[in-house]
Amino acid sequence: MKRLKGAAVWSLCAALTLTACGTDTRQASGEQPADEPAAEAQGQTEDRQGADAESIRQEPVSQNAVLMIYMVGSNLESEGGMASLDIMEIAGSGFDEENMDVLICTGGASQWWIEGIPSDECTVFEVTDGTIDPVYTLSNKNMADAATLREFINYGYMNYDAGYYDLVLWNHGGGAVLGYGADENYEYDTLSVAEINDALKGTKLAAEGEKFEWIGFDACLMGMLEVADMTADYADYLIASEEVEAGTGWDYACLKTLSDGEHFEGEEAADVIITAYSKFYEEQQQYTPDYTLSCLDLSKTDAVVESLEQFVNTASVELQDGGYSKIARMRDRTKTFGKVSQDSFYDTVDLYDLADQMMHLYPQEAEQVQSAVQEMVVCQKSNVRDAHGVAVYFPYSNKEYAEMFMAAYSEIGFSETYTSFLTSFSDTLSGEQLAQWDIAEAEPVESEETVGEYYVQLSAEQTANFGHAKYSVWEQDGEDEETYICWMDSSDVNLSDDGTLSADFDGKQFFLGDASGELHVCCATELERNEEYAKYAIPIIIERQTEETDGIPHFDYQNAYIHVKVDEEHPDGIIIGVYESMDTDSSLFPDKQVIELQEGDSIMPFIFARDIVFREDGSVAPFEEWEVSSGAIEYFLLEGELTVTMQDTEPGTKYCFLFNVHDTQGNLYMTNPIYIEY
């Protein structure tokens, strides 16, 4: 096993010695990072060259490969020590120093868990004999400044001669729109894709016609065509993830295999890195999070971009001729990434799957896209269905941010043809309503032929502009006639050619359990559904005791989502991960933390409750007008492993059942409810 979360983490840390920076000996007490770094880590080797040195190479230090790791610690480090864990993993990997040099540039965090790493400057460390030695202090301090990244690359290139140069960008990632790297010391300032391009373009490596063998992102959502297009001038290969990465990130123990076998060419290196990454997550003790990691041959980038442009040129004609809804429905069915909670915030989609969904509309163009993608993706491993290795931005689900995101997207320098198509699509998405909807006046009807089947009739105009739908099941909260608790929603619905929208509900709902045998009812919202499985998110609050001061216990609280998969093998569901909820007040990046629940944790299921607002005629007002009354159910102390099951509720339980319908412009409509009893 690579590493554990929580208290066990710091026991592991204490076993490793990093003499140049001081050993982190914190145990499970929850001791916070040192306020002041050890003085020896702030030094600077005098005979090393900085960013402004003349382009005169030093005598060779390394004969084979130099790996540069740009580690923006951010809140991942200050709150959880994730960067320090990876530094220790790198130092303890046992890589062959005769074949490879490893340089780590630290910064961007308010505090570091390894004593001796300064929080108020950017320091370059060389990994030597299982320790990290400070060798250079950058003149810049903001890691979200292109000049800082450029200075680090110049330092490594000018002082370490090698046949191969590799670069890892470590921290948060938000895809082509939001970019990479959140410097906690500079109000979470980030590097946009355009700024990364500026940094790479201005390096001495680029000026001398050299390229990185590969550039990797140990960060979320950066496995995108737009990122590949930017890096193609500066590297031969890109290694990145389409999906959100777990906080443990890459498995740096693979550096030993990488260096011992001198697997320095891009495809060989990628195979080592990606295989180790996949193996680690498949062997996780508690949960296996969704993971993707792929290697893209950047020499194939132009071919993929050209095929995409041909594809959208054809689609643009359809768009101008009133075919928006047809395109939107196909986009709605395409595999998306970054969906930790119910919302698809990032609007990044798998490019191959997008072409697959559009195949019946534009077969020739779609086949060309898929063929080009297959040529580009030279190595890929994933446990995610419909992830083929490279994503692309396509606004749809996150309508609220579409205008802002498109403004940022237009600045990254990607294909004008594709950007123009997205702009037109986005304008219609946010534009005048295409169809009149009065579905709130409709009420689901129970089928006379099939028990548990409910349906509602849509008009021809509504059917033509239908995006997707879910049914939701609510229960009256005790004697309060207006307050209802949403126990479940599901997209297991069907729309027939004549506009009949139907769904089956068997009266079951999710319950959490543990070794005690007690079951605790919970709310579940569907994340994803396909032919093989359905995934749900169960919101909870975790209370965990961290330490005591003068006999007074201290507690941490986390808002989280339990991810549950229901498939043929697990008809009652199985827990596949626990994720922190996204906090858009501090950052728009997905939180990488995968939470390992511990025995003794207090688990409080969180319920979404609403006071349903009815109009004077008795119909249901739009959902946004319902009054919020959500909260946590009484907690239970976790005994043993947390489990999930689907169970029948008590006989006589009365439900309120209704359909939630989205049109192709993302507008939400609610039918009137039908009241049913099980």
Stockholm file with secondary structure:
# STOCKHOLM 1.0

chainA/1-678         MKRLKGAAVWSLCAALTLTACGTDTRQASGEQPADEPAAEAQGQTEDRQGADAESIRQEPVSQNAVLMIYMVGSNLESEGGMASLDIMEIAGSGFDEENMDVLICTGGASQWWIEGIPSDECTVFEVTDGTIDPVYTLSNKNMADAATLREFINYGYMNYDAGYYDLVLWNHGGGAVLGYGADENYEYDTLSVAEINDALKGTKLAAEGEKFEWIGFDACLMGMLEVADMTADYADYLIASEEVEAGTGWDYACLKTLSDGEHFEGEEAADVIITAYSKFYEEQQQYTPDYTLSCLDLSKTDAVVESLEQFVNTASVELQDGGYSKIARMRDRTKTFGKVSQDSFYDTVDLYDLADQMMHLYPQEAEQVQSAVQEMVVCQKSNVRDAHGVAVYFPYSNKEYAEMFMAAYSEIGFSETYTSFLTSFSDTLSGEQLAQWDIAEAEPVESEETVGEYYVQLSAEQTANFGHAKYSVWEQDGEDEETYICWMDSSDVNLSDDGTLSADFDGKQFFLGDASGELHVCCATELERNEEYAKYAIPIIIERQTEETDGIPHFDYQNAYIHVKVDEEHPDGIIIGVYESMDTDSSLFPDKQVIELQEGDSIMPFIFARDIVFREDGSVAPFEEWEVSSGAIEYFLLEGELTVTMQDTEPGTKYCFLFNVHDTQGNLYMTNPIYIEY
#=GR chainA/1-678 SS CCCCCTHHHHHHHHTCCCTTTCCCCCCTTCCCCCSSCCGGGGCCCTTSCCTTSCSCCCSCSCSSEEEEEEEECHHHHHHHCHHHHHHHHHHTSCCCTTTEEEEEEEESCSCCSSTTCCSSSCEEEEEETTEEEEEEECSCCCTTSHHHHHHHHHHHHHHCCCSEEEEEEESCBCHHHHCEEEEGGGTTEEECHHHHHHHHHTSHHHHTTCCEEEEEEESTTCCBHHHHHHHTTTEEEEEECSSCCCTTCSCGGGHHHHHHTTCCSHHHHHHHHHHHHHHHHHTCSSCCCCCEEEEEEGGGHHHHHHHHHHHHHHHHHHHHTTCHHHHHHHHHTSCEECCSSSSCCSCEEEHHHHHHHTTTTSHHHHHHHHHHHHHHEEEEEESSTTCCSCEEECCSSCGGGHHHHHHHHTTSCCCHHHHHHHHHHHHHHTSSCSSCCCGGGCCCEECSSSTTEEEEECCHHHHHTEEEEEEEEEEECTTCSSEEEEEEEECCEEECTTCEEEEECCSEEEEEECTTCCEEECCEEEEEECSSEEEEEEEEEEEEEEEEETTEEEEEEEEEEEEEEEESSCTTCEEEEEEECCCTTTCSSCCCCBCCCCTTCEEEEEEEEEECCBCTTSCBCCGGGSEECCEECCCEECCSSCEEEEEECCTTCEEEEEEEEEETTCCEEECCCEEEEC
#=GC SS_cons         CCCCCTHHHHHHHHTCCCTTTCCCCCCTTCCCCCSSCCGGGGCCCTTSCCTTSCSCCCSCSCSSEEEEEEEECHHHHHHHCHHHHHHHHHHTSCCCTTTEEEEEEEESCSCCSSTTCCSSSCEEEEEETTEEEEEEECSCCCTTSHHHHHHHHHHHHHHCCCSEEEEEEESCBCHHHHCEEEEGGGTTEEECHHHHHHHHHTSHHHHTTCCEEEEEEESTTCCBHHHHHHHTTTEEEEEECSSCCCTTCSCGGGHHHHHHTTCCSHHHHHHHHHHHHHHHHHTCSSCCCCCEEEEEEGGGHHHHHHHHHHHHHHHHHHHHTTCHHHHHHHHHTSCEECCSSSSCCSCEEEHHHHHHHTTTTSHHHHHHHHHHHHHHEEEEEESSTTCCSCEEECCSSCGGGHHHHHHHHTTSCCCHHHHHHHHHHHHHHTSSCSSCCCGGGCCCEECSSSTTEEEEECCHHHHHTEEEEEEEEEEECTTCSSEEEEEEEECCEEECTTCEEEEECCSEEEEEECTTCCEEECCEEEEEECSSEEEEEEEEEEEEEEEEETTEEEEEEEEEEEEEEEESSCTTCEEEEEEECCCTTTCSSCCCCBCCCCTTCEEEEEEEEEECCBCTTSCBCCGGGSEECCEECCCEECCSSCEEEEEECCTTCEEEEEEEEEETTCCEEECCCEEEEC
//
